[in-house]
Amino acid sequence: MYVGFSSWDEVLAFAKRGGWLFYHAPLDLRPCSVHVVKVYKNGKIRIDPGAGADPFTADSGHLSRFKRQEAS
């Protein structure tokens, strides 16, 4: 089961701890795991989605798209 984050600060803290982040792009059926390449001082994160997709930088505007996996 995937659970969203309540704030961007929570996403940043989770990314810094090295947890598995999942990104739910608008046209995807379900979230995909992504690799956090870097957490910037300005509060943005660099993401590598893998599978031949281009890396991108995300900010607080992407909050609703980030998920984490919750144990069942």
Secondary structure, DSSP 8 states (H G I E B T S, - for coil): -EEE-SSHHHHHHHHHHT--EEE--TT-SS-EEEEEEEE-TTS-EEEE--TT---EEE-GGGGGGEEEE---
